[in-house]
Amino acid sequence: MRVLLVPPTHHYKSPEPLSLSDFPSGFAYLAASLKGHEVIGFSPNNIKGYPSSKIMLQAELSKKIQETQPDLIGFGGLCTDYAFLKDASAITRSVSKSPIVLGGQIVTNDP
C-alpha cells in the first residue's frame, strides 16, 4: 500500500506561512510503523512563490497526489490547524477518492 503523510502548514492563515521546523516527529513515527508499505512524506512548509497558503496547498498537494497516486492519505494536527485540515481534505477529495485518515490532538484529545 502506498501512503502519503502530510503534516500541517505552520501559520497557515498568516501571510508568510513559513516554518523553520522539520517534518514533525509524529509523522516520522507513523512512517516507521508502516513497515512493509511505501510511505511518502510531503511537507508543505517553506514552499515559496504563491500569493497565499491556500493557493500553494491547492497546487502542491494536488500535484503530489496525482504524481504518487496514494492508496491512503494521512493528515494530522492540533485544533489550531483546523483551517489547513479542512482545506487539505477538500483539495484531496477534489483529486482523489483515496481514504483520508486524520490524526493528532485535533481528533484524539477527547475520548
mmCIF file of the C-alpha atoms, coordinates in Angstrom:
data_MODEL
# 
_entry.id   MODEL 
# 
loop_
_atom_site.group_PDB 
_atom_site.id 
_atom_site.type_symbol 
_atom_site.label_atom_id 
_atom_site.label_alt_id 
_atom_site.label_comp_id 
_atom_site.label_asym_id 
_atom_site.label_entity_id 
_atom_site.label_seq_id 
_atom_site.pdbx_PDB_ins_code 
_atom_site.Cartn_x 
_atom_site.Cartn_y 
_atom_site.Cartn_z 
_atom_site.occupancy 
_atom_site.B_iso_or_equiv 
_atom_site.pdbx_formal_charge 
_atom_site.auth_seq_id 
_atom_site.auth_comp_id 
_atom_site.auth_asym_id 
_atom_site.auth_atom_id 
_atom_site.pdbx_PDB_model_num 
ATOM 1   C CA . MET A 1 1   ? 0.000   0.000  0.000  1.00 0.00 ? 1   MET A CA 1 
ATOM 2   C CA . ARG A 1 2   ? 1.236   3.499  -0.846 1.00 0.00 ? 2   ARG A CA 1 
ATOM 3   C CA . VAL A 1 3   ? 0.636   6.000  1.986  1.00 0.00 ? 3   VAL A CA 1 
ATOM 4   C CA . LEU A 1 4   ? 1.015   9.793  1.695  1.00 0.00 ? 4   LEU A CA 1 
ATOM 5   C CA . LEU A 1 5   ? 1.584   11.617 5.006  1.00 0.00 ? 5   LEU A CA 1 
ATOM 6   C CA . VAL A 1 6   ? 1.071   15.388 5.063  1.00 0.00 ? 6   VAL A CA 1 
ATOM 7   C CA . PRO A 1 7   ? 1.748   17.499 8.175  1.00 0.00 ? 7   PRO A CA 1 
ATOM 8   C CA . PRO A 1 8   ? 0.016   20.857 8.574  1.00 0.00 ? 8   PRO A CA 1 
ATOM 9   C CA . THR A 1 9   ? 1.497   24.070 7.246  1.00 0.00 ? 9   THR A CA 1 
ATOM 10  C CA . HIS A 1 10  ? 2.575   26.172 10.198 1.00 0.00 ? 10  HIS A CA 1 
ATOM 11  C CA . HIS A 1 11  ? 0.846   29.552 10.478 1.00 0.00 ? 11  HIS A CA 1 
ATOM 12  C CA . TYR A 1 12  ? -1.437  28.549 7.604  1.00 0.00 ? 12  TYR A CA 1 
ATOM 13  C CA . LYS A 1 13  ? -3.579  31.683 7.798  1.00 0.00 ? 13  LYS A CA 1 
ATOM 14  C CA . SER A 1 14  ? -0.711  34.168 8.094  1.00 0.00 ? 14  SER A CA 1 
ATOM 15  C CA . PRO A 1 15  ? 0.692   35.988 5.048  1.00 0.00 ? 15  PRO A CA 1 
ATOM 16  C CA . GLU A 1 16  ? 4.060   34.207 5.397  1.00 0.00 ? 16  GLU A CA 1 
ATOM 17  C CA . PRO A 1 17  ? 3.240   30.597 6.348  1.00 0.00 ? 17  PRO A CA 1 
ATOM 18  C CA . LEU A 1 18  ? 6.842   29.528 6.636  1.00 0.00 ? 18  LEU A CA 1 
ATOM 19  C CA . SER A 1 19  ? 8.265   27.348 9.338  1.00 0.00 ? 19  SER A CA 1 
ATOM 20  C CA . LEU A 1 20  ? 11.771  26.659 10.467 1.00 0.00 ? 20  LEU A CA 1 
ATOM 21  C CA . SER A 1 21  ? 10.720  23.246 11.736 1.00 0.00 ? 21  SER A CA 1 
ATOM 22  C CA . ASP A 1 22  ? 11.469  19.916 10.156 1.00 0.00 ? 22  ASP A CA 1 
ATOM 23  C CA . PHE A 1 23  ? 8.978   17.182 9.357  1.00 0.00 ? 23  PHE A CA 1 
ATOM 24  C CA . PRO A 1 24  ? 7.110   16.591 12.681 1.00 0.00 ? 24  PRO A CA 1 
ATOM 25  C CA . SER A 1 25  ? 8.317   13.581 14.662 1.00 0.00 ? 25  SER A CA 1 
ATOM 26  C CA . GLY A 1 26  ? 4.800   12.128 14.970 1.00 0.00 ? 26  GLY A CA 1 
ATOM 27  C CA . PHE A 1 27  ? 4.671   11.658 11.213 1.00 0.00 ? 27  PHE A CA 1 
ATOM 28  C CA . ALA A 1 28  ? 8.110   10.035 11.319 1.00 0.00 ? 28  ALA A CA 1 
ATOM 29  C CA . TYR A 1 29  ? 6.852   7.566  13.976 1.00 0.00 ? 29  TYR A CA 1 
ATOM 30  C CA . LEU A 1 30  ? 3.877   6.732  11.753 1.00 0.00 ? 30  LEU A CA 1 
ATOM 31  C CA . ALA A 1 31  ? 6.117   6.232  8.751  1.00 0.00 ? 31  ALA A CA 1 
ATOM 32  C CA . ALA A 1 32  ? 8.370   3.889  10.739 1.00 0.00 ? 32  ALA A CA 1 
ATOM 33  C CA . SER A 1 33  ? 5.406   1.854  11.983 1.00 0.00 ? 33  SER A CA 1 
ATOM 34  C CA . LEU A 1 34  ? 4.156   1.333  8.421  1.00 0.00 ? 34  LEU A CA 1 
ATOM 35  C CA . LYS A 1 35  ? 6.972   -1.083 7.687  1.00 0.00 ? 35  LYS A CA 1 
ATOM 36  C CA . GLY A 1 36  ? 6.280   -3.038 4.523  1.00 0.00 ? 36  GLY A CA 1 
ATOM 37  C CA . HIS A 1 37  ? 4.287   -0.194 2.955  1.00 0.00 ? 37  HIS A CA 1 
ATOM 38  C CA . GLU A 1 38  ? 5.541   2.569  0.705  1.00 0.00 ? 38  GLU A CA 1 
ATOM 39  C CA . VAL A 1 39  ? 5.377   5.792  2.717  1.00 0.00 ? 39  VAL A CA 1 
ATOM 40  C CA . ILE A 1 40  ? 5.666   9.173  1.031  1.00 0.00 ? 40  ILE A CA 1 
ATOM 41  C CA . GLY A 1 41  ? 6.159   12.269 3.154  1.00 0.00 ? 41  GLY A CA 1 
ATOM 42  C CA . PHE A 1 42  ? 5.079   15.621 1.809  1.00 0.00 ? 42  PHE A CA 1 
ATOM 43  C CA . SER A 1 43  ? 5.697   18.731 3.882  1.00 0.00 ? 43  SER A CA 1 
ATOM 44  C CA . PRO A 1 44  ? 4.025   21.862 2.503  1.00 0.00 ? 44  PRO A CA 1 
ATOM 45  C CA . ASN A 1 45  ? 6.120   24.056 4.784  1.00 0.00 ? 45  ASN A CA 1 
ATOM 46  C CA . ASN A 1 46  ? 8.531   26.556 3.284  1.00 0.00 ? 46  ASN A CA 1 
ATOM 47  C CA . ILE A 1 47  ? 7.218   26.393 -0.285 1.00 0.00 ? 47  ILE A CA 1 
ATOM 48  C CA . LYS A 1 48  ? 7.546   29.919 -1.625 1.00 0.00 ? 48  LYS A CA 1 
ATOM 49  C CA . GLY A 1 49  ? 6.245   31.713 -4.695 1.00 0.00 ? 49  GLY A CA 1 
ATOM 50  C CA . TYR A 1 50  ? 2.490   31.637 -4.074 1.00 0.00 ? 50  TYR A CA 1 
ATOM 51  C CA . PRO A 1 51  ? 0.267   34.570 -3.055 1.00 0.00 ? 51  PRO A CA 1 
ATOM 52  C CA . SER A 1 52  ? -1.407  32.573 -0.260 1.00 0.00 ? 52  SER A CA 1 
ATOM 53  C CA . SER A 1 53  ? -1.100  29.320 1.657  1.00 0.00 ? 53  SER A CA 1 
ATOM 54  C CA . LYS A 1 54  ? -4.379  28.042 0.273  1.00 0.00 ? 54  LYS A CA 1 
ATOM 55  C CA . ILE A 1 55  ? -3.287  28.580 -3.341 1.00 0.00 ? 55  ILE A CA 1 
ATOM 56  C CA . MET A 1 56  ? 0.055   26.925 -2.577 1.00 0.00 ? 56  MET A CA 1 
ATOM 57  C CA . LEU A 1 57  ? -1.675  23.963 -0.926 1.00 0.00 ? 57  LEU A CA 1 
ATOM 58  C CA . GLN A 1 58  ? -4.108  23.587 -3.830 1.00 0.00 ? 58  GLN A CA 1 
ATOM 59  C CA . ALA A 1 59  ? -1.294  23.498 -6.385 1.00 0.00 ? 59  ALA A CA 1 
ATOM 60  C CA . GLU A 1 60  ? 1.300   21.466 -4.499 1.00 0.00 ? 60  GLU A CA 1 
ATOM 61  C CA . LEU A 1 61  ? -0.934  18.919 -2.769 1.00 0.00 ? 61  LEU A CA 1 
ATOM 62  C CA . SER A 1 62  ? -2.926  18.257 -5.940 1.00 0.00 ? 62  SER A CA 1 
ATOM 63  C CA . LYS A 1 63  ? 0.318   17.752 -7.858 1.00 0.00 ? 63  LYS A CA 1 
ATOM 64  C CA . LYS A 1 64  ? 1.748   15.405 -5.202 1.00 0.00 ? 64  LYS A CA 1 
ATOM 65  C CA . ILE A 1 65  ? -1.404  13.281 -5.093 1.00 0.00 ? 65  ILE A CA 1 
ATOM 66  C CA . GLN A 1 66  ? -1.557  12.997 -8.875 1.00 0.00 ? 66  GLN A CA 1 
ATOM 67  C CA . GLU A 1 67  ? 2.175   12.197 -9.012 1.00 0.00 ? 67  GLU A CA 1 
ATOM 68  C CA . THR A 1 68  ? 2.160   9.490  -6.342 1.00 0.00 ? 68  THR A CA 1 
ATOM 69  C CA . GLN A 1 69  ? -1.375  8.016  -6.604 1.00 0.00 ? 69  GLN A CA 1 
ATOM 70  C CA . PRO A 1 70  ? -1.507  7.056  -2.900 1.00 0.00 ? 70  PRO A CA 1 
ATOM 71  C CA . ASP A 1 71  ? -3.858  4.359  -1.582 1.00 0.00 ? 71  ASP A CA 1 
ATOM 72  C CA . LEU A 1 72  ? -4.245  6.225  1.725  1.00 0.00 ? 72  LEU A CA 1 
ATOM 73  C CA . ILE A 1 73  ? -3.666  9.868  2.703  1.00 0.00 ? 73  ILE A CA 1 
ATOM 74  C CA . GLY A 1 74  ? -2.912  10.899 6.282  1.00 0.00 ? 74  GLY A CA 1 
ATOM 75  C CA . PHE A 1 75  ? -3.235  14.367 7.806  1.00 0.00 ? 75  PHE A CA 1 
ATOM 76  C CA . GLY A 1 76  ? -2.861  15.451 11.399 1.00 0.00 ? 76  GLY A CA 1 
ATOM 77  C CA . GLY A 1 77  ? -2.515  18.423 13.644 1.00 0.00 ? 77  GLY A CA 1 
ATOM 78  C CA . LEU A 1 78  ? -3.886  20.434 16.513 1.00 0.00 ? 78  LEU A CA 1 
ATOM 79  C CA . CYS A 1 79  ? -7.106  22.426 16.802 1.00 0.00 ? 79  CYS A CA 1 
ATOM 80  C CA . THR A 1 80  ? -5.155  25.446 15.559 1.00 0.00 ? 80  THR A CA 1 
ATOM 81  C CA . ASP A 1 81  ? -4.617  23.553 12.291 1.00 0.00 ? 81  ASP A CA 1 
ATOM 82  C CA . TYR A 1 82  ? -8.344  23.253 11.558 1.00 0.00 ? 82  TYR A CA 1 
ATOM 83  C CA . ALA A 1 83  ? -8.315  25.590 8.510  1.00 0.00 ? 83  ALA A CA 1 
ATOM 84  C CA . PHE A 1 84  ? -5.407  23.680 6.981  1.00 0.00 ? 84  PHE A CA 1 
ATOM 85  C CA . LEU A 1 85  ? -7.024  20.296 7.629  1.00 0.00 ? 85  LEU A CA 1 
ATOM 86  C CA . LYS A 1 86  ? -10.364 21.405 6.203  1.00 0.00 ? 86  LYS A CA 1 
ATOM 87  C CA . ASP A 1 87  ? -8.754  22.820 3.047  1.00 0.00 ? 87  ASP A CA 1 
ATOM 88  C CA . ALA A 1 88  ? -6.368  19.867 2.623  1.00 0.00 ? 88  ALA A CA 1 
ATOM 89  C CA . SER A 1 89  ? -9.248  17.398 2.920  1.00 0.00 ? 89  SER A CA 1 
ATOM 90  C CA . ALA A 1 90  ? -11.335 19.297 0.358  1.00 0.00 ? 90  ALA A CA 1 
ATOM 91  C CA . ILE A 1 91  ? -8.386  19.542 -2.054 1.00 0.00 ? 91  ILE A CA 1 
ATOM 92  C CA . THR A 1 92  ? -7.673  15.840 -1.628 1.00 0.00 ? 92  THR A CA 1 
ATOM 93  C CA . ARG A 1 93  ? -11.290 14.912 -2.252 1.00 0.00 ? 93  ARG A CA 1 
ATOM 94  C CA . SER A 1 94  ? -11.317 17.006 -5.439 1.00 0.00 ? 94  SER A CA 1 
ATOM 95  C CA . VAL A 1 95  ? -8.459  14.988 -6.996 1.00 0.00 ? 95  VAL A CA 1 
ATOM 96  C CA . SER A 1 96  ? -8.627  11.573 -5.323 1.00 0.00 ? 96  SER A CA 1 
ATOM 97  C CA . LYS A 1 97  ? -11.005 9.004  -3.911 1.00 0.00 ? 97  LYS A CA 1 
ATOM 98  C CA . SER A 1 98  ? -8.326  7.545  -1.623 1.00 0.00 ? 98  SER A CA 1 
ATOM 99  C CA . PRO A 1 99  ? -9.331  7.229  2.035  1.00 0.00 ? 99  PRO A CA 1 
ATOM 100 C CA . ILE A 1 100 ? -8.260  10.102 4.285  1.00 0.00 ? 100 ILE A CA 1 
ATOM 101 C CA . VAL A 1 101 ? -7.085  9.365  7.824  1.00 0.00 ? 101 VAL A CA 1 
ATOM 102 C CA . LEU A 1 102 ? -6.951  12.227 10.305 1.00 0.00 ? 102 LEU A CA 1 
ATOM 103 C CA . GLY A 1 103 ? -4.878  12.028 13.470 1.00 0.00 ? 103 GLY A CA 1 
ATOM 104 C CA . GLY A 1 104 ? -3.199  14.148 16.065 1.00 0.00 ? 104 GLY A CA 1 
ATOM 105 C CA . GLN A 1 105 ? -4.644  16.024 19.013 1.00 0.00 ? 105 GLN A CA 1 
ATOM 106 C CA . ILE A 1 106 ? -7.415  17.565 16.934 1.00 0.00 ? 106 ILE A CA 1 
ATOM 107 C CA . VAL A 1 107 ? -9.136  14.157 16.895 1.00 0.00 ? 107 VAL A CA 1 
ATOM 108 C CA . THR A 1 108 ? -7.525  12.269 19.802 1.00 0.00 ? 108 THR A CA 1 
ATOM 109 C CA . ASN A 1 109 ? -7.702  14.849 22.592 1.00 0.00 ? 109 ASN A CA 1 
ATOM 110 C CA . ASP A 1 110 ? -11.161 13.812 23.777 1.00 0.00 ? 110 ASP A CA 1 
ATOM 111 C CA . PRO A 1 111 ? -12.338 10.229 24.344 1.00 0.00 ? 111 PRO A CA 1 
# 
